[in-house]
Amino acid sequence: MLLDLPNELLLAVAQHIQRASDINSLSQATKQLHAVLSPFLYRDNIRRHGASALIWAASYGYDRTVELMISYGADVNTRDKYGVTAIIEAIRHGHTNVVQLLLKNRADLYAEGQFYGPALHEAAREGYEDLVQLLLDNKANVNHHGGEHGSALQAAVYAGWTDIVQLLLDNGANVGAPGYYDSALVLAAVVGYEDIVRVLLANGVDINAQDETYGTALQAAACEGQGKIVQVLLDRNADINACGGYYGTALQAACAEGHMDIAKILLEKGANVFLEGGEYGTVLAAAINNGNEEIVQLVRGHMS
């Protein structure tokens, strides 16, 4: 019988079983088989499957499995076919206990996958304030550049996590550092998070910083129809006639995108209707291209 075989022969049999699931089923038959085959399963996964079980366990929060995989020699920084590591999977799913275990075993804080940025960036984007603090406590560089968003700060801004934005700033995040957008303030204006706009302004961000696409935050807000943010920026003395970006000025952006209410606000606040530049050259051309006759008449009324 199988159970009468010595452990060495049981392991030899296991080596000829192709599917890990079959070995696992066999290991569940008796305590003896489990004691012999369980370590074999872990080592076999490391040898034949690149320690994929480590990433799987991290994803589901199985800290004991993570611990055993590491104890049997799994590389804590092994990657799946998309370049994702165990610590990124643990962070994405909010498994603080697994993240702590991986950090204890020197997980790479700056490893990036095909679709995911470094550890701090992912924690910031996913909204796990406790994990952001844990990573900062473990010396994660708050200003490390990389990933889809460029910085942890912009990842948090993009996702709308005001408390995490403040936490990162409190821990030395460079409020003016470029990321995917040239300015975190421009990003906040684009996505429409008024509270984050206020936090960034309170922490000294350059209100007139330029982004290659949107120009200033004011132009970004005008372009995307973020009227409340337009008002916040104007109340903080944003340059209403700053030139740059795709549309040239905030007024051109508002007219080109058909935002009548914002165009009115800008004109009432003294926006120069004669400034030239941007995709359409003039404010009037931008308004005409949009096709909103009310905006066209509004602009013409301020040109006379």
MIVO-623467 format. One line per field, with one value per residue (C-alpha): chain; x, y, z; residue number from 0; residue in one letter. Coordinates in steps of 0.001 Angstrom, whole numbers, plus 524288, in hexadecimal, padded with zeros to 5 digits. Layout:
// residues N
chain <- (A,...);
xx <- (X,...);
yy <- (Y,...);
zz <- (Z,...);
n <- (NUM,...);
res <- (A,...);
END
This chain:
// residues 304
chain <- (A,A,A,A,A,A,A,A,A,A,A,A,A,A,A,A,A,A,A,A,A,A,A,A,A,A,A,A,A,A,A,A,A,A,A,A,A,A,A,A,A,A,A,A,A,A,A,A,A,A,A,A,A,A,A,A,A,A,A,A,A,A,A,A,A,A,A,A,A,A,A,A,A,A,A,A,A,A,A,A,A,A,A,A,A,A,A,A,A,A,A,A,A,A,A,A,A,A,A,A,A,A,A,A,A,A,A,A,A,A,A,A,A,A,A,A,A,A,A,A,A,A,A,A,A,A,A,A,A,A,A,A,A,A,A,A,A,A,A,A,A,A,A,A,A,A,A,A,A,A,A,A,A,A,A,A,A,A,A,A,A,A,A,A,A,A,A,A,A,A,A,A,A,A,A,A,A,A,A,A,A,A,A,A,A,A,A,A,A,A,A,A,A,A,A,A,A,A,A,A,A,A,A,A,A,A,A,A,A,A,A,A,A,A,A,A,A,A,A,A,A,A,A,A,A,A,A,A,A,A,A,A,A,A,A,A,A,A,A,A,A,A,A,A,A,A,A,A,A,A,A,A,A,A,A,A,A,A,A,A,A,A,A,A,A,A,A,A,A,A,A,A,A,A,A,A,A,A,A,A,A,A,A,A,A,A,A,A,A,A,A,A,A,A,A,A,A,A,A,A,A,A,A,A);
xx <- (80000,803FE,80462,80DFA,8181A,8232D,822D6,82D84,8254F,8191D,8209B,8257B,81774,8136D,81DED,8174D,809F2,80859,7FD44,7FF19,7F09D,7F246,7FDB5,7F5C9,7EA64,7F385,7F95D,7EBDE,7E9E5,7F148,7F958,8056F,80395,800DB,80D45,81550,80EF2,80B88,819BB,81B8E,81019,815F8,82360,81D87,8160B,82281,82A33,8206A,81742,81FBE,819BB,80C89,80618,80CBC,805F6,7F90F,7F9AD,7FD29,7F17C,7E81B,7EE6A,7F31E,7FE6D,801AD,8035A,80BA7,8140C,815BE,81923,823B5,828B6,82A21,83232,828D4,82E5F,82633,8275C,8235F,81A6D,80EE0,80DCC,80997,8151A,80CE3,8131D,80D0C,80D9B,8061B,7FB89,7FA94,7F97A,7EF52,7E680,7E963,7EFF4,7F7D3,7FC77,80256,808A1,80F0B,8142A,8199C,82005,8264F,82C27,83153,82751,82B2C,82377,82611,82310,81963,810B4,80AEA,7FEC4,802D7,80C43,814ED,80F64,80CDA,8064C,7FD10,7F99D,7F6D4,7EE78,7E6C5,7E3D9,7EA23,7EEBA,7F405,7FC57,80150,8059E,80BA0,8138C,817FC,81C00,82412,82B5F,8240A,8286F,81CA7,821C4,825BE,8224E,81C21,80FAF,803D7,801F6,8102B,80F72,8082E,80289,7FC9E,7F786,7F039,7EB71,7E681,7DEB5,7D960,7DF07,7E013,7E533,7EFE6,7F3B9,7F54F,7FCC7,8065C,8084E,80A72,81514,81C69,815DD,81A20,80D91,8132C,81973,814CB,80EAC,805AE,80100,80AF9,803DF,7FBED,7F347,7F020,7EC76,7E3A1,7DD0E,7DB0C,7D4BB,7CD08,7D10C,7CED9,7D37C,7E055,7E20D,7E0BD,7EA5F,7F482,7F2E9,7F42E,800F0,80719,804DD,8076A,7F9C4,7FE8D,80732,80649,80298,80610,7F82E,7EF72,7F7B6,7F468,7EB0D,7E189,7E18F,7E021,7D454,7CE55,7D08C,7CA50,7BED1,7C2F9,7BC46,7BE5E,7CCD9,7CD95,7C7CF,7D127,7DCDB,7D829,7D5CE,7E416,7E888,7EBA2,7F092,7E41F,7EB7C,7F680,7F9F0,7FDCC,7F867,7EFB3,7E5B0,7EEB1,7E6B2,7DC3D,7D23A,7D544,7D419,7C6D2,7C1D2,7C76A,7C110,7B40E,7B42C,7ABDD,7AB6A,7BA2B,7BC2D,7B343,7BACC,7C7D0,7C30C,7BD10,7CA25,7D16F,7D61E,7DC0F,7D352,7DD9F,7E8DE,7ED93,7F37A,7EFB9,7E8C5,7DF15,7E739,7DCD8,7D1E6,7C7C7,7CCDE,7CC51,7BE3A,7BA4D,7C097,7B87C,7AC10,7A55E,79F1A,79D17,7AB9A,7AEBA,7A5C3,7AB72,7B929,7B543,7AE72,7BB3D,7C2D6,7BB03);
yy <- (80000,80E27,810F5,805E3,80C9F,8141B,822DB,82314,81AE3,822E5,82EF0,827D0,82495,832CC,8376B,82FF0,835F4,84166,8490F,84FCE,84E08,83F3C,83FA6,84835,83EAD,83389,83B2E,83C82,82DD0,82B96,83323,82BC8,82F71,83D84,83E3A,838B6,83F2C,84CB2,85177,84B16,852E3,85FD1,85C93,85740,863E6,86B9B,862C6,860D3,86C6F,877CA,87873,87C43,87795,882C3,88CF2,88589,884B6,89322,8969C,88F44,89315,88582,889C2,87BEA,8774F,8833F,8803E,871F8,87560,87E88,8747D,86A88,873F8,87BE9,888B0,8930F,89B7C,89133,89669,89123,89214,8A042,8A3C8,8A4CE,8A145,89BC5,8A8B5,8AF9B,8A51D,8A615,8B4E7,8B4A9,8AC4E,8B336,8A7EC,8AF51,8A300,89D9C,8AA9C,8AAE5,89D19,8A031,8ACA1,8A4D5,89C35,8A7B4,8A8C8,8B293,8BF0F,8C429,8B875,8BBCE,8B308,8B4D5,8BB52,8BF30,8C8CC,8C7C6,8C3C2,8D15D,8D5C4,8CA21,8CBF9,8DA4F,8D763,8CC98,8D558,8CD4A,8D7C1,8CDCD,8C792,8D4C4,8D794,8CA00,8CBB9,8D942,8D3A9,8C9BC,8D48F,8D490,8E088,8E97B,8F036,8E426,8E626,8DB19,8D3D7,8D869,8E4C7,8E884,8EAC1,8E5DF,8F381,8F3AC,8E5CE,8EA5B,8F6BE,8EF00,8E5D5,8F0D1,8ECC0,8F9DB,8F435,8ECBD,8F8D8,8FFF7,8F487,8F446,902F3,901FC,8F803,90065,8FE14,90890,90FD3,9152E,908D8,90482,8F745,8F2C4,900DB,90B9B,91087,9098A,9159A,91468,9062F,909B7,913FF,90A5B,8FFD9,909D1,907AA,914D5,9106D,90BAE,91861,91F90,9166B,9183A,926F6,92704,91F93,9295B,923D9,92D86,93189,93563,92988,92537,917EF,914DD,910F2,91911,92506,929CC,923C9,92EB9,92B01,91CA5,91F88,92822,91DB0,912E6,91B00,91B62,9282A,92754,9252D,9307A,9390E,933D6,9369C,94434,9471F,9437F,94CE2,9432B,94A0C,94AFD,94E18,9443B,93E86,9308C,9230C,91E32,92916,93469,93AC2,93718,93F38,9387A,92B4B,92E9A,9338D,9283F,91E59,9256F,92907,93550,9373B,936BD,93FB4,949A4,948D1,94A9A,95642,95C74,95ACB,961AD,95711,95D30,959C4,95E03,95525,94C54,93EC9,930AD,92767,9314F,93D99,94671,945BB,94898,93DC5,93441,93808,9370C,929B9,924CC,92946,92EC1,93B39,94094,93FD9,945E7,95160,9527A,9538B,95D30,9656B,966C1,96A03,9761F);
zz <- (80000,7FDD2,80C59,80E78,805F5,80C7F,80BA2,80157,7F81C,7FAE7,7F6A4,7EA9B,7E717,7E931,7DFE1,7D4EB,7D76A,7CE20,7D445,7E152,7E41A,7E35F,7ECC6,7F5DD,7F577,7F8B7,80406,80A17,80B00,817B8,82189,81D23,80EF1,812AE,81ACA,80F98,803E0,808F4,80932,7FBE8,7F685,7FAD2,7F571,7E8E5,7E6D9,7E8BE,7DF96,7D4A5,7D594,7D9D3,7E776,7E1D0,7EE5F,7F59F,7ED37,7EDDE,7FCAF,7FDCF,7F559,7FE3B,80B15,80EE7,8175B,81BF4,80DF1,80AFC,816D4,812E4,804DA,8098E,81357,8085B,80060,7F80B,7F2F7,7F9C5,7ED8D,7E3A4,7D8F1,7D16B,7C2A2,7C3E1,7CC75,7D8D6,7E5DB,7F22E,7F970,7EE9F,7EEF5,7FDB9,7FCF6,7F223,7FAA8,8077A,80EA4,818C7,81FB5,81329,80FBA,81D27,81B36,80DD2,812B0,81DA2,81309,80B27,80069,7F5F0,7F84E,7EAA8,7E202,7D738,7CF18,7C1A4,7C72A,7D4E3,7DAD6,7E6DA,7F406,7F976,7ECE9,7ED1F,7FB71,7F8C4,7ECDC,7F399,7FF3A,80A0A,81364,81D21,81283,80DF4,81BE2,81D3D,810D5,814EB,82219,81A86,8136A,80680,7FED5,7FE96,7F259,7EA9C,7DC46,7D4B0,7D197,7CA1A,7D210,7D3A0,7E247,7EE31,7EFDC,7E24B,7E42F,7F050,7E998,7DDEF,7E6A8,7EF1F,7FC4F,80349,81018,80916,80163,80E53,81452,80906,809BF,8186F,815A6,80BFA,7FEDF,7F545,7F24E,7E5A7,7E05A,7D2EA,7D0B4,7C5D9,7C635,7C784,7D39C,7DE0D,7DE94,7D02A,7D25B,7DDD1,7D559,7CA3A,7D2A2,7DA73,7E88A,7EEF4,7FC6B,7F6C0,7EF3A,7FC26,802F7,7F84D,7F88E,8075C,805DC,7FCAE,7EF1F,7E41B,7E004,7D277,7CFE2,7C1B3,7BC49,7AE37,7AAB7,7B37A,7B626,7C3D2,7CD94,7CA54,7BBFD,7BFBD,7C845,7BDBA,7B376,7BB95,7C048,7CE87,7D218,7E0CC,7DEFB,7D55E,7E007,7EA6C,7E1BC,7DE35,7EC98,7EED7,7E425,7D969,7CD2E,7C533,7B8AA,7B9DF,7ACA3,7A9A5,7A764,79C82,79CC1,7A004,7AAE4,7B4B0,7AD47,7A06F,7A72F,7ACF1,79FDB,79812,7A134,7A1F1,7B05A,7B00D,7BED3,7BFFA,7B457,7BAF0,7C7B6,7C0E4,7B915,7C52E,7CC12,7C134,7B7ED,7ABBC,7A041,7966B,79A93,78FA5,78FE3,791A6,7886E,782FA,7838E,78976,79363,788E5,78013,78B73,78E31,77FEF,77EB0,78A1E,78383,78F9C,78AA2,7985E,79B14,78DE8,790F9,79EB1,79937,78EA7,798DA,7A047,793FB,790C1);
n <- (0,1,2,3,4,5,6,7,8,9,10,11,12,13,14,15,16,17,18,19,20,21,22,23,24,25,26,27,28,29,30,31,32,33,34,35,36,37,38,39,40,41,42,43,44,45,46,47,48,49,50,51,52,53,54,55,56,57,58,59,60,61,62,63,64,65,66,67,68,69,70,71,72,73,74,75,76,77,78,79,80,81,82,83,84,85,86,87,88,89,90,91,92,93,94,95,96,97,98,99,100,101,102,103,104,105,106,107,108,109,110,111,112,113,114,115,116,117,118,119,120,121,122,123,124,125,126,127,128,129,130,131,132,133,134,135,136,137,138,139,140,141,142,143,144,145,146,147,148,149,150,151,152,153,154,155,156,157,158,159,160,161,162,163,164,165,166,167,168,169,170,171,172,173,174,175,176,177,178,179,180,181,182,183,184,185,186,187,188,189,190,191,192,193,194,195,196,197,198,199,200,201,202,203,204,205,206,207,208,209,210,211,212,213,214,215,216,217,218,219,220,221,222,223,224,225,226,227,228,229,230,231,232,233,234,235,236,237,238,239,240,241,242,243,244,245,246,247,248,249,250,251,252,253,254,255,256,257,258,259,260,261,262,263,264,265,266,267,268,269,270,271,272,273,274,275,276,277,278,279,280,281,282,283,284,285,286,287,288,289,290,291,292,293,294,295,296,297,298,299,300,301,302,303);
res <- (M,L,L,D,L,P,N,E,L,L,L,A,V,A,Q,H,I,Q,R,A,S,D,I,N,S,L,S,Q,A,T,K,Q,L,H,A,V,L,S,P,F,L,Y,R,D,N,I,R,R,H,G,A,S,A,L,I,W,A,A,S,Y,G,Y,D,R,T,V,E,L,M,I,S,Y,G,A,D,V,N,T,R,D,K,Y,G,V,T,A,I,I,E,A,I,R,H,G,H,T,N,V,V,Q,L,L,L,K,N,R,A,D,L,Y,A,E,G,Q,F,Y,G,P,A,L,H,E,A,A,R,E,G,Y,E,D,L,V,Q,L,L,L,D,N,K,A,N,V,N,H,H,G,G,E,H,G,S,A,L,Q,A,A,V,Y,A,G,W,T,D,I,V,Q,L,L,L,D,N,G,A,N,V,G,A,P,G,Y,Y,D,S,A,L,V,L,A,A,V,V,G,Y,E,D,I,V,R,V,L,L,A,N,G,V,D,I,N,A,Q,D,E,T,Y,G,T,A,L,Q,A,A,A,C,E,G,Q,G,K,I,V,Q,V,L,L,D,R,N,A,D,I,N,A,C,G,G,Y,Y,G,T,A,L,Q,A,A,C,A,E,G,H,M,D,I,A,K,I,L,L,E,K,G,A,N,V,F,L,E,G,G,E,Y,G,T,V,L,A,A,A,I,N,N,G,N,E,E,I,V,Q,L,V,R,G,H,M,S);
END
